[in-house]
Amino acid sequence: MMFLLLFGIVMAAVIALIANAKGRNPVGWFFYGVLIWPIALIHIAVVRTNPNKERRQQESEGRKPCPHCAEMVRPEARVCPHCRRELEDGWAIAVPEIKRTTQQLQTGETIATYWFNKKRFNSLEDAHAARDKYAAKNS
């Protein structure tokens, strides 16, 4: 009886290690393995790797999302290997996120900059023109 209990705990630990390697919660999988380890072992064998883990690993390698298809690409790439589009120089430079507060949104400069950073316009001048058009329409 003691052997079966020890064997069940060892199998649950193996299942937890496999789950951790696939980016899953090892604690939950450990308890799942303790309860019904044969089913849990088959289940973890067919479960895919967590996509968030893959993305975090690629980001730690310095990869950035392609501006066209959002697939992870090395920053020195000139052509995206996924969508085959040409990437401009400096495409991998991160644009800082702008937090919107009520006070900031009352100023047109911040709205135009926010729109530009969110890629709604190709240039900051286009964003300023849209801001001026919006202000003229609502005044």
N, C-alpha and C positions, 0 to 999 in steps of 0.2 A: 504494500500500500504506500509506503514511504517513497519507494522508487517511482511509482506512477505520479505522485505529487511533485517530486523533484523533476521528473521528465517534463511534466506539464509546465512548470515554471521556466525551465530551460527553453522549451519550445516557444513560450510566450515572449521570452527575452529575444530570441532569434527573430520572431515576428516583429517585435518593437524596433529592432535594429534595421530590418528591411524597410519598415514604414518610415523610419527617420531618414534613411537614405533616399526615399522617394518623396520626401518633403511632407510627409503626413505626421499626425500627432502620435508620437511613440507611446505616450501614457495610455491613451484610449485603446490603441492597438494591443498594448500589453494586457490590459484587462480583458479585451475581446479574446486574446490568445489563451489566457488562463481559463476562461469559461469554455470555449470550444476551439481548441487549437487546430484540429484538422481542417475545419472550415475556414478559420481565420488565415491559415497558411495558404490555402488555395486562393482565398480572396485577395490577400496582399500580393500574391504572385501575378494576378491578372489586373490589378489596379495600376493605372498609369501614374507616371510621375506628376506631381502637382505643378501646373504651369507657372504658378507664382514663384516656385523655387527656381525653375529654369530661368525666368526673367531676372530674378535677383542675382543669380550666378552670372548671367551675361552682363548685367550692370556692374558687378564687381570686377569683371574683366575689362571694363571701360567701354562697352558697346552702348550705342544710343539708338533710339527708335528712328526709323526712316521717316522723313516728313511726308512721304507719299503713301506708303503702305503700312507704316507703324511696326514693321518687323525690325528686330534688333540687328544692327549693322556696326561694323568696326568704324571708328571715327575717321580713319584715314582713307576710307573707301571713296572712290570717285563715281562708282556706279553701284546701285543697290543690287545685290545678288538675288533678291526675291522678285522685285517688280521690274528690274532692268532699267530703271530710270536714272538719268545722270544727276549726281548730287553736286550742288554748288559748293564753292570753297567756303569753309566756316559753317557748314550746315549743322555740325555737331555742337556748336556753342549753345549752351542752355540759355533760354530767355527766362529771367526771373519771374516768378509768379507775382502778381499784384493782388493784394488783398483789398477787397472793396468794402468800404465802410460808407455809411450814409453821408458823412461829411465829404469824403473823397468824391463820391458820385455827383455831388453838387457842383464840382468844378469840371468844366469841359475838357481841360487838358488831361486830367486823369482818365476820363471816359475814353478819349481818343487813344491814349496810350494803352489802355486796357484792351480796346478793340484790336489795336494793332498787334499786341502781344498774343492775343487769342487767335491770330491768323484769320481774322474776318476781312482784313484788307491787306493788299500787297505792299503798301507803303504807309508811312506815318502821315504823309500828305493826304492820301485818300481817306484815312481815318479822321483827319482834321476837317476835310471837306464834308464828310458825312455828319460830323458833330455840328458844323455850322448850319448845314441844311436842316438838321433836326431842331436846332435852337431857333432858326427862323420860322419853322413850321409851327412850333409850340409857343411862340411869343406873341 
